[in-house]
C-alpha cells in the first residue's frame, strides 16, 4: 500500500470524509457572494444578473484618499454589486464599452461615498486604477461578476485572457501549491506550483495545485490587466479555488515573482509558517549553489516580501503557509527552486502528524457540538438543572484541555522534525 493510500486509510479510520471537506469560516468582514446561477437554470426560476452597466468616475477626495494610489482597487454601489452576486472585498471584471480591448480585474474595496439612486451605476477609481482600462477619462463600462475565462484549447490563438487550472483529488489535506499570478503576470510561477506538487505526488505524497494564468496583448500587459494582490483574492470569485478552499491544508507554498531593485535579495521566504520550516527551505535552496541570494523575510523587509498577514491567501489555505517571492533572475532556475522547495515537505513523520492533528481537531469540534446539543436538549425538556450543566461543562473543558495539550505536543514534535 502506498504512503498516500495509507494516509487516506488512517484518515478514514480516525476522522471521516466530512473532516477533509470541512467548511472554513470566511475572514471577518468579508461576505460571501450568492452563487451565480448556471445558464441551464430552469426558465421559470428567477436568475441573478451577471453584469450591469456602469460609469467609471474619478475618486471623491478626500473621502477616498485610501484608494488614490491603488491600481487594483475601486469603489462601487453595494446594492448594484449585490444584484450580480458580488460583495464588498470581492473581485469584479470591468470592460470598456467603447473599446472592448480594454478589460481588467478589480477588488471592490470601498462602498461609494455618494450612495443613492442617481449614482447607483457609478464605479469610482483612482488615476492609476482607471489607467488599467486604457484611459484616465470617464469611462462607460460593464461590471461583470464572472472574472475568469474558460481555459483555452492548446491550439487556441494568443489573446488577452485570465483563467484557472487545478489538480485536486478533493480529499487530501496535506499539501497545496498555488500561483495566483501565473502566465505572463509573474512568469514561471505557475510552472513552479505544478512542478512542486507533482514532485511530491511522484514521491507518493498527497498534494494538490491551483494556478491562474493571465495573458495580455498589445493594448495592455497581463500584469496591468489581471494582477490582484494575495490578501485581496476571494475564493468566492474563483470557482476552482472555491472548491479547494472548502478545507484547510497542513502545508502550502505560494509562488510569486517581483521586479528586483538595488539591495533586494533574489528570493524571500515568507508566510505564516514556523521559522524552522523556513530555515529548512533556505538550506535546501542554498544547497543548489545557484547565483542568487536567498533570505528569510523579517519585519524589516518590505511588506510584499513578508506574507505574514493571516489574510494572505496561502495562510488562509494552509496552517503552515510559505510565501515565496522571486526576482526574474531567480526564476531563471524555476524548476530547480520548485523541486528543492518540494523536498522540504517530503517528511513521512510530518504526514502522519498532520493526519493525527486533523483527527484531534475533529474530536475537539465534535465534543464541543455534543455539549451544546445536550444543553439545548435539556433546556427543551424543562427547567435546566444548573449543577448538571456545570458538571457537563467541566467535563468538556477537561477533555478539551487534554486534547489541546496533545495537539501542542504534536506541533512541537513537528518543529523538531
C-alpha positions in Angstrom: 0.0 0.0 0.0 1.4 3.4 -1.0 2.0 6.2 1.5 -0.8 8.3 0.1 -3.1 5.3 0.4 -2.0 4.7 3.9 -2.7 8.3 4.7 -6.2 8.1 3.4 -6.8 4.8 5.3 -5.6 6.4 8.6 -7.7 9.5 7.9 -10.8 7.4 7.3 -10.2 5.5 10.5 -9.5 8.4 12.7 -11.6 11.1 11.2 -14.2 11.0 8.4 -14.8 12.1 4.9 -16.6 15.1 6.3 -13.3 16.2 8.1 -11.5 16.5 4.8 -14.2 18.7 3.4 -15.0 20.8 6.5 -16.1 24.3 5.8 -13.9 27.2 6.6 -15.2 30.4 8.2 -14.6 33.4 5.8 -12.4 36.2 7.2 -14.3 38.7 9.3 -15.8 41.5 7.3 -15.8 39.5 4.0 -19.3 38.5 2.9 -19.8 35.5 0.6 -21.4 36.2 -2.7 -24.6 34.5 -3.7 -23.9 31.8 -6.3 -24.3 32.8 -9.9 -26.9 30.5 -11.5 -25.9 28.2 -14.2 -27.1 29.0 -17.8 -29.1 25.7 -17.6 -31.3 27.0 -14.8 -35.0 26.3 -15.4 -36.7 29.2 -17.2 -39.3 29.6 -14.5 -36.7 30.4 -11.9 -35.6 33.9 -11.1 -31.9 34.2 -12.1 -29.4 36.7 -10.8 -27.9 39.1 -13.4 -24.2 38.6 -14.0 -23.3 42.1 -15.1 -24.5 45.7 -15.0 -23.7 48.9 -17.0 -21.6 51.4 -15.1 -19.8 54.8 -15.3 -16.2 54.7 -14.1 -15.5 58.1 -12.5 -12.7 59.8 -10.5 -12.5 59.2 -6.8 -14.3 61.5 -4.3 -11.4 63.2 -2.4 -10.6 63.4 0.4 -13.2 60.8 1.4 -11.4 58.2 -0.7 -7.8 59.0 -0.2 -7.1 55.4 0.7 -7.8 54.4 -2.9 -5.8 57.2 -4.5 -2.7 55.2 -5.4 -4.4 51.7 -5.6 -4.3 50.5 -9.2 -6.2 47.3 -8.5 -9.0 48.6 -6.3 -12.1 50.7 -6.7 -15.4 51.5 -5.0 -18.9 50.7 -6.1 -22.6 50.8 -5.1 -23.1 47.9 -2.8 -26.7 47.3 -3.9 -25.8 47.1 -7.5 -22.9 44.9 -6.6 -25.2 42.5 -4.7 -27.5 42.4 -7.7 -24.8 40.5 -9.6 -23.9 38.2 -6.7 -20.8 40.1 -5.5 -20.0 41.8 -2.2 -17.6 44.3 -0.7 -14.0 43.0 -0.7 -14.6 40.7 -3.7 -13.3 40.9 -7.3 -15.2 42.0 -10.4 -14.2 42.3 -14.1 -14.7 45.7 -15.8 -14.8 46.1 -19.5 -14.9 49.3 -21.5 -17.9 49.7 -23.8 -16.3 51.9 -26.4 -13.2 49.7 -26.7 -13.6 46.1 -25.8 -9.9 45.5 -26.0 -9.6 47.0 -22.5 -10.8 44.8 -19.7 -9.3 44.3 -16.2 -9.8 42.9 -12.7 -10.6 45.0 -9.7 -11.2 44.5 -6.0 -14.2 46.5 -4.7 -12.5 47.8 -1.6 -15.0 50.5 -0.6 -18.6 51.5 -0.9 -19.2 54.6 -2.9 -19.4 57.7 -0.7 -22.2 59.1 -2.8 -24.8 56.3 -2.4 -28.1 57.0 -4.0 -30.4 56.1 -6.9 -28.8 58.6 -9.2 -25.3 57.2 -8.6 -26.1 53.5 -8.4 -24.3 52.8 -11.6 -21.1 54.6 -10.6 -17.7 52.9 -10.0 -15.0 55.2 -8.6 -11.3 54.6 -9.2 -8.0 56.5 -8.9 -6.0 57.6 -11.8 -3.7 54.5 -11.9 -6.7 52.3 -11.5 -8.6 53.9 -14.4 -5.4 53.6 -16.5 -5.8 49.8 -16.4 -8.7 50.4 -18.8 -6.5 52.4 -21.2 -7.7 55.9 -20.2 -8.0 58.2 -17.2 -11.1 59.9 -18.5 -14.7 59.0 -17.5 -15.5 55.5 -18.9 -18.7 53.8 -19.9 -18.2 50.2 -18.9 -19.7 46.9 -17.9 -19.1 45.4 -14.4 -19.1 41.6 -14.6 -19.4 39.1 -11.8 -17.5 36.3 -13.8 -13.8 37.2 -13.6 -12.2 34.0 -15.1 -12.3 32.8 -18.7 -12.8 29.3 -19.8 -9.3 27.6 -20.1 -8.4 27.7 -23.8 -7.7 24.7 -26.0 -4.0 24.0 -26.7 -4.2 25.4 -30.2 -6.2 28.5 -29.3 -4.8 31.8 -30.6 -2.9 34.0 -28.1 -5.1 36.8 -26.8 -5.9 38.6 -23.5 -7.4 36.2 -21.1 -7.4 35.0 -17.5 -8.2 31.5 -16.3 -7.8 28.9 -13.5 -6.3 25.4 -13.7 -6.2 23.0 -10.8 -5.4 19.4 -9.9 -7.1 18.2 -6.8 -8.5 14.9 -5.6 -10.9 16.7 -3.4 -9.9 14.8 -0.3 -6.3 15.2 0.7 -5.4 17.9 3.2 -1.6 17.5 3.4 -0.1 19.9 0.8 -1.2 22.6 -1.7 0.9 24.6 -4.1 -0.5 27.8 -5.7 0.4 30.5 -8.1 -2.3 33.2 -8.4 -0.2 35.2 -10.9 0.9 32.7 -13.5 1.1 33.0 -17.3 2.6 36.4 -18.2 1.6 38.1 -14.9 4.6 36.7 -13.0 6.2 34.3 -15.5 7.2 30.8 -14.4 5.4 30.9 -11.1 2.5 28.7 -12.3 5.0 26.2 -13.7 6.7 26.1 -10.3 3.5 25.4 -8.4 2.7 22.5 -10.7 6.3 21.2 -10.5 6.4 21.3 -6.7 3.1 19.5 -6.3 3.9 16.9 -8.9 7.3 16.3 -7.3 5.6 15.3 -4.1 3.0 13.2 -6.0 5.8 11.3 -7.7 7.3 10.6 -4.3 4.0 9.2 -3.2 2.9 12.1 -1.0 -0.6 13.6 -1.3 -0.6 17.1 -3.0 -2.8 19.4 -4.9 -2.1 22.6 -7.0 -4.1 25.6 -8.1 -2.9 28.3 -10.6 -4.2 31.2 -12.5 -2.8 32.1 -15.9 -3.1 35.7 -17.2 -2.1 36.9 -20.7 -2.1 40.4 -22.2 -1.8 41.8 -25.7 -0.5 44.9 -27.5 -3.2 47.1 -25.8 -2.3 46.2 -22.2 0.0 43.7 -20.5 -1.0 40.8 -18.3 0.1 42.3 -15.0 -1.8 45.6 -15.6 -4.9 43.6 -16.5 -5.1 40.7 -14.1 -2.9 41.1 -11.0 -4.8 41.1 -7.7 -2.8 41.2 -4.5 -2.9 37.9 -2.5 -4.5 39.5 0.6 -7.5 40.6 -1.6 -8.1 37.4 -3.5 -11.5 35.9 -2.6 -12.3 32.3 -3.3 -16.0 33.2 -3.9 -14.9 34.7 -7.2 -12.7 31.8 -8.4 -14.8 28.6 -8.8 -11.8 26.2 -8.8 -10.2 28.0 -5.8 -13.5 28.0 -4.0 -13.6 24.2 -4.2 -10.1 23.8 -2.8 -10.7 26.4 0.0 -13.5 24.4 1.5 -10.9 22.6 3.6 -7.6 23.6 5.3 -4.3 22.1 4.3 -1.4 21.3 6.7 1.2 22.8 4.4 1.2 25.1 1.4 3.5 27.1 -0.8 2.6 30.2 -2.9 5.0 31.0 -5.7 5.3 34.7 -6.6 7.6 37.0 -8.6 8.8 40.6 -8.2 10.9 43.1 -10.0 14.2 43.3 -8.1 15.6 46.7 -7.0 19.0 47.6 -5.6 19.8 46.0 -2.3 17.0 43.4 -2.7 17.7 39.7 -2.3 16.7 37.4 -5.2 14.4 35.2 -3.2 12.4 35.8 0.0 10.9 33.1 2.1 7.9 34.5 3.9 4.5 33.4 5.1 3.0 32.3 8.4 4.9 29.0 8.6 7.2 28.5 11.6 10.8 29.6 11.3 12.2 26.0 11.4 10.4 25.2 8.2 11.7 28.4 6.5 15.2 27.5 7.6 14.9 24.1 6.1 13.7 25.6 2.8 16.6 28.1 2.8 19.1 25.3 3.4 17.7 23.3 0.5 17.9 26.3 -1.8 21.4 27.2 -0.8 22.5 23.6 -1.4 21.7 24.2 -5.1 24.6 26.7 -5.2 22.7 29.0 -7.6 23.9 32.6 -8.2 21.1 34.1 -6.2 20.7 35.5 -2.7 18.1 33.7 -0.5 16.7 35.5 2.5 14.1 34.6 5.2 11.7 37.6 5.4 11.6 39.7 8.5 9.6 42.6 9.7 12.3 44.9 8.4 11.7 43.8 4.8 9.1 45.3 2.5 5.6 44.0 3.3 5.4 42.5 -0.2 8.2 40.1 0.8 6.7 39.1 4.2 3.5 37.3 3.5 2.8 37.3 7.3 -0.8 38.5 7.2 -3.5 36.0 8.0 -5.3 37.5 5.1 -2.6 36.3 2.7 -4.2 33.6 0.5 -1.7 30.9 1.3 -2.1 31.5 5.0 -5.9 31.1 4.6 -5.4 27.8 2.8 -2.7 26.2 4.9 -1.7 26.1 8.6 2.0 26.3 7.6 1.9 28.7 4.6 5.1 29.6 2.8 5.0 32.8 0.6 7.9 32.7 -1.8 8.9 35.9 -3.7 11.4 35.6 -6.5 13.2 38.0 -8.8 13.4 37.5 -12.5 17.0 36.2 -12.1 15.8 33.6 -9.5 13.0 32.4 -11.8 15.6 31.5 -14.4 16.1 28.5 -12.2 12.3 28.0 -11.6 12.4 24.2 -11.9 15.3 23.7 -9.6 13.8 26.0 -7.0 10.4 24.3 -7.1 11.9 20.9 -6.7 14.1 22.0 -3.8 11.1 23.6 -2.0 9.1 20.4 -2.5 11.8 18.3 -0.8 11.1 20.2 2.5 7.7 18.5 2.6 8.8 15.0 1.9 8.6 14.0 5.5 6.7 10.8 6.4 6.7 11.8 10.0 5.0 15.1 9.3 2.5 13.5 7.1 1.4 11.2 9.9 1.4 14.1 12.4 -0.9 16.1 10.0 -3.3 13.2 9.9 -3.3 12.8 13.7 -3.6 16.6 14.3 -6.7 16.6 12.0 -8.2 13.8 13.9 -7.7 15.6 17.2 -9.1 18.9 15.9 -12.1 17.0 14.7 -12.6 15.3 18.1 -12.5 18.8 19.8 -15.1 20.1 17.4 -17.4 17.1 17.9 -17.1 17.3 21.7 -18.0 21.0 21.7 -21.0 20.4 19.4 -22.1 17.5 21.6 -22.1 19.7 24.7 -24.1 22.4 23.1 -26.6 19.8 21.8 -27.0 18.2 25.2 -27.6 21.5 26.9 -30.1 22.5 24.2 -32.0 19.2 24.7 -32.1 19.6 28.5 -33.4 23.1 28.1 -36.1 22.0 25.8 -37.2 19.2 28.2 -37.9 21.7 31.0 -36.1 23.8 33.6 -32.4 23.1 33.4 -30.6 21.7 36.5 -27.7 24.2 36.8 -25.5 21.8 38.7 -25.7 19.1 36.0 -25.0 21.7 33.3 -21.9 22.9 35.2 -20.6 19.3 35.6 -21.0 18.7 31.9 -19.2 21.9 31.1 -16.4 21.0 33.5 -16.0 17.5 31.9 -15.9 19.1 28.4 -13.3 21.6 29.5 -11.1 18.8 31.0 -11.3 16.8 27.7 -10.6 19.9 25.6 -7.6 20.8 27.7 -6.2 17.3 27.3 -6.8 17.4 23.5 -5.2 20.9 23.3 -2.1 19.6 25.2 -1.8 16.7 22.8 -2.1 18.9 19.8 0.7 21.2 21.1 2.9 18.2 21.7 2.5 17.1 18.1 3.2 20.6 16.9 6.4 20.8 18.9 7.4 17.4 17.5 6.9 18.8 14.0 9.2 21.8 14.6 11.9 19.4 15.6 11.5 17.0 12.7 
